[in-house]
Amino acid sequence: MTIQTRTLGTTGPHVSALGLGCMGMSALYGEADRAESIATIHAALEAGVTLLDTGDFYGMGHNELLIGEALRTAPAARREQALVSVKFGALRDPDGGWSGYDGRPAAVRNFAAYSLQRLGVDHIDVYRIARLDPAVPIEETVGAIAELVEKGYVRHIGLSEVGADTIRKAAATAPICDLQIEYSLISRGIEEEILPVTRELGIAITAYGVLSRGLISGHFTADRQLGAGDFRAFSPRFQGDNLRHNLNLVEALRKIAAEKGVSVAQIAIAWVLSRGEDIVPLVGARTRERLAESLGALDVTLEAADLAAIEEAVPAGAAAGERYPAAQMAHLGSE
């Protein structure tokens, strides 16, 4: 298997056609095994994956330290190919609570200093605020990142979960390489307004949640018990009738996957890959087994008839429930 490359917009780097989202190795989806997490990152790099995505607030720094350890212990050639994308700005407390976002220029510089230290790198390849700080104009936040670019601490500027107007304001301030935002078969809110704007401006999409936190992976079952620290325990799409409805969509997708001799997860990832060369899916594999399955999506070719069957099985807007609880939806740029 050869991992093809895509470009993060007109101003960004060449990256592998799939990136590895590392959040689940530290937070929000239950316990993860540290040794297996590092082995998974190593396996991804060995397979040709170049883009590693994290956030400084994932496990309150744990995820950055994990990636830093994985990079230090990887072969030099693999370490050098890695591109690290970091989200910042989320405010946490010792109890694990969330307290909003801080996009002030002084905070940007502060967050970056800590990330560089935890990752053990001299620069961050793509840097972005995780959510818009409503108290700080995006121009000020992006301007502060641009200053870090000038000083060599950051290579490229990204955005995360913002709407079309914010994208335009940010792009008018400094070159933006990509927008990181949720995009999957059952989360297609970017298609109406956001995707046309990013394509007009030459900004790529790094799509997270391509398996909807495991919901459309083909592995999630209605009787699965979720721990108190698992985000899905209170995610609307994983509750009661919503979950039953959404798993029925998965079963319809499973029939299409079976006809092609691939897994549900591979069909779901391949669909995102099919949406354009400017879209790079992030797969949240926490184990080498799941990583191998996800990478198999690169070998799946979806013909016009396949795409039509997928659209019929899971049409736009078919999911039951919002992708976040109501309080969090207020901070998002789509859906």
C-alpha positions in Angstrom: 0.0 0.0 0.0 1.3 3.4 -1.0 0.0 6.4 0.9 -0.6 9.2 -1.5 -0.1 12.9 -0.6 -2.3 15.9 -0.6 -1.6 19.6 0.0 -3.0 21.6 2.9 -4.3 24.4 0.8 -2.3 26.8 -1.4 -0.1 27.9 1.5 0.4 24.6 3.4 2.7 21.6 3.3 2.3 18.3 1.5 0.9 15.7 3.8 -0.2 12.1 3.7 -3.8 11.5 2.4 -4.7 10.3 5.8 -3.6 11.9 9.1 -3.6 10.4 12.6 -5.7 12.2 15.2 -4.2 11.3 18.6 -6.8 12.7 21.0 -8.2 9.4 21.9 -4.9 8.2 23.2 -5.2 10.7 26.1 -8.7 11.8 26.6 -12.5 11.6 26.2 -12.9 8.0 25.0 -12.0 5.9 28.0 -8.7 4.4 29.0 -5.9 4.0 26.5 -2.7 2.0 26.7 0.4 4.2 26.5 2.7 1.5 25.0 0.1 0.6 22.4 -0.5 4.3 21.6 3.2 4.9 21.0 3.4 1.7 18.9 0.4 3.0 16.9 2.1 6.3 16.2 5.2 4.5 15.1 3.2 2.2 12.9 1.5 5.2 11.3 4.8 6.9 10.6 6.3 3.6 9.2 3.3 3.3 6.9 3.9 6.8 5.5 1.5 8.8 7.5 3.0 12.3 8.0 0.3 14.3 9.8 -0.1 13.9 13.5 -2.9 16.0 15.1 -3.1 16.9 18.8 -4.3 19.6 21.2 -2.4 21.1 24.1 -5.5 20.5 26.3 -5.9 16.8 25.4 -5.3 15.2 28.7 -3.9 18.6 30.0 -0.7 18.1 28.1 -0.6 14.3 28.2 -1.1 14.0 24.5 1.7 16.3 23.5 4.1 14.5 25.9 3.0 11.2 24.3 3.6 12.4 20.8 6.9 13.9 21.9 8.0 10.5 23.3 6.8 8.7 20.1 8.9 11.1 18.0 12.0 10.8 20.2 11.9 7.0 20.0 11.0 6.8 16.2 13.7 6.2 13.6 15.3 9.4 12.5 13.9 9.2 9.0 10.4 8.7 10.3 10.7 11.4 12.9 11.8 13.9 10.2 8.8 13.2 8.0 6.3 13.9 10.8 4.3 17.1 10.7 2.6 18.1 14.0 -0.7 20.0 14.0 -1.6 21.6 17.4 -4.8 23.1 18.7 -4.6 25.5 21.6 -6.8 27.9 23.6 -9.2 25.6 25.5 -9.2 26.4 29.2 -9.3 23.5 31.7 -9.5 23.1 35.4 -8.0 20.3 37.7 -11.4 18.5 37.8 -11.3 18.2 34.0 -13.8 20.9 33.4 -13.9 23.4 30.6 -13.9 27.1 31.1 -14.0 28.6 27.6 -11.3 29.7 25.2 -8.4 32.2 25.3 -7.3 33.7 22.0 -5.5 36.8 23.3 -2.1 37.3 21.6 -0.2 37.0 25.0 -2.1 33.7 25.5 -1.2 32.4 22.0 2.5 33.0 22.8 2.2 31.3 26.2 0.4 28.2 24.8 3.0 27.9 22.1 5.9 28.0 24.5 4.5 25.1 26.5 3.6 23.0 23.4 7.1 23.4 22.0 8.6 22.1 25.3 6.2 19.2 25.7 6.5 18.1 22.1 10.3 18.4 22.2 10.4 20.3 18.9 11.7 23.6 17.7 8.7 24.5 15.7 5.0 23.5 15.3 4.0 22.7 11.7 0.3 23.8 11.9 -1.0 25.9 14.8 -4.6 26.8 15.4 -7.0 28.0 18.1 -9.4 25.1 18.9 -12.5 27.3 18.9 -13.1 31.0 18.3 -12.7 33.1 21.5 -15.8 35.3 21.3 -14.0 38.0 23.3 -11.1 38.3 20.9 -11.3 39.2 17.2 -9.9 36.3 15.1 -7.6 38.9 13.4 -5.8 39.4 16.7 -5.4 35.6 17.3 -4.3 34.9 13.8 -2.0 37.9 13.8 -0.3 36.5 16.9 0.3 33.2 15.2 1.6 35.0 12.2 4.2 36.6 14.5 5.2 33.1 15.6 5.6 32.1 12.0 7.9 35.1 11.4 10.0 34.0 14.3 10.2 30.4 13.1 8.2 28.8 16.0 5.3 27.9 13.7 5.3 27.0 10.0 1.6 27.3 9.0 -1.6 28.8 10.4 -4.8 26.7 10.6 -8.3 27.3 11.8 -10.7 25.0 13.7 -14.5 24.8 13.8 -15.3 28.3 12.6 -17.8 29.6 10.2 -17.5 31.3 6.8 -17.3 34.9 8.0 -14.5 34.0 10.4 -12.6 32.1 7.7 -12.7 35.2 5.5 -11.5 37.5 8.3 -8.7 35.2 9.2 -7.6 34.7 5.6 -7.5 38.5 5.1 -5.1 38.7 8.0 -2.5 36.0 7.1 -2.2 32.9 4.9 -4.4 30.1 6.2 -3.5 26.5 5.1 -6.4 24.5 6.4 -9.6 24.4 8.4 -10.0 21.5 10.8 -13.7 20.6 11.2 -15.9 17.6 11.6 -16.9 16.0 8.3 -18.3 12.6 7.8 -21.2 10.8 6.2 -23.5 11.8 9.1 -21.9 15.3 9.7 -22.1 17.2 6.4 -22.9 20.7 7.7 -19.8 22.2 6.0 -21.1 21.5 2.5 -23.6 24.4 2.2 -21.5 27.4 3.2 -18.1 26.6 4.6 -16.7 24.3 2.0 -17.4 26.7 -0.9 -15.6 29.4 1.0 -12.5 27.3 1.8 -12.3 26.3 -1.8 -12.7 29.9 -3.0 -9.8 30.9 -0.8 -7.5 27.9 -1.4 -7.9 26.5 2.2 -7.8 22.8 2.7 -10.0 20.8 5.1 -8.6 18.4 7.7 -11.7 16.4 8.5 -11.9 15.0 12.0 -14.7 12.7 13.2 -14.8 10.8 9.9 -16.1 7.7 11.8 -18.2 9.9 14.1 -16.3 8.8 17.2 -16.8 5.2 16.3 -20.5 5.5 15.7 -20.2 4.6 12.0 -17.1 2.4 12.4 -19.1 -0.8 12.2 -17.8 -1.8 15.6 -20.1 0.2 18.0 -23.1 -1.7 19.4 -26.2 -0.5 21.2 -25.3 -2.4 24.4 -21.8 -1.1 24.7 -21.1 0.3 28.2 -19.4 3.6 28.3 -17.4 5.0 31.2 -18.2 8.3 32.9 -15.2 9.9 31.3 -16.2 8.9 27.8 -17.5 11.8 25.7 -20.0 9.5 24.0 -21.8 8.8 27.3 -23.5 12.2 27.0 -23.1 12.8 23.2 -26.7 13.2 21.7 -26.0 10.8 18.8 -25.2 8.0 21.2 -28.4 8.3 23.3 -31.5 6.1 23.3 -33.6 6.3 20.1 -30.9 8.5 18.5 -28.4 5.7 18.8 -30.8 3.0 17.5 -31.6 5.2 14.5 -28.0 5.9 13.8 -27.0 2.3 14.1 -29.7 1.4 11.5 -27.8 3.7 9.2 -24.7 1.8 9.9 -26.4 -1.5 9.0 -27.4 0.0 5.7 -23.8 1.0 5.1 -22.6 -2.4 6.1 -24.5 -4.0 3.2 -22.6 -1.8 0.7 -19.3 -2.5 2.4 -20.0 -6.3 2.3 -20.7 -6.1 -1.4 -17.3 -4.5 -2.0 -15.5 -6.8 0.4 -14.4 -4.1 2.8 -15.3 -2.9 6.3 -17.8 -0.3 7.2 -15.0 1.9 8.5 -13.2 1.7 5.2 -16.3 2.7 3.3 -16.9 5.6 5.6 -13.3 6.9 5.3 -13.2 6.3 1.5 -16.3 8.4 1.2 -14.6 11.3 2.9 -11.5 10.8 0.7 -13.7 10.9 -2.4 -15.0 14.4 -1.6 -12.0 16.2 -3.0 -8.2 16.4 -3.1 -8.4 19.3 -0.7 -9.8 17.1 2.1 -7.5 15.1 4.4 -9.3 12.8 6.8 -8.0 12.4 10.3 -8.4 8.8 11.6 -8.6 8.5 15.4 -7.1 5.0 15.6 -5.8 4.1 19.1 -4.4 0.7 18.3 -2.4 -0.8 15.5 -5.3 -3.0 14.5 -7.6 -0.1 14.0 -4.9 1.9 12.2 -4.4 -0.9 9.7 -8.1 -1.0 9.0 -8.3 2.7 8.5 -5.3 2.7 6.1 -7.0 0.0 4.1 -9.5 2.7 3.0 -6.8 4.1 0.7 -7.2 1.0 -1.4 -11.0 1.4 -1.7 -12.2 2.8 -5.0 -15.7 4.1 -5.0 -17.3 4.2 -8.4 -20.3 6.4 -9.2 -22.7 3.5 -8.5 -21.1 3.0 -5.1 -21.4 6.7 -4.2 -25.0 6.7 -5.2 -25.7 3.6 -3.1 -24.0 5.3 -0.1 -25.9 8.5 -0.5 -29.2 6.5 -0.6 -28.3 4.5 2.5 -27.0 7.5 4.4 -28.4 10.7 2.9 -27.3 14.2 4.1 -29.0 15.1 7.3 -30.0 11.5 8.1 -28.3 11.4 11.6 -30.4 11.7 14.7 -29.1 14.1 17.3 -26.6 16.9 17.3 -22.9 16.1 17.2 -22.3 17.9 20.5 -24.5 18.7 23.5 -26.3 22.0 23.1 -23.9 24.1 25.3 -21.0 23.1 23.1 -22.8 23.6 19.8 -22.9 27.3 20.4 -19.1 27.5 19.9 -19.1 25.7 16.6 -18.9 27.0 13.1 -21.2 24.5 11.3 -24.4 22.5 11.9 
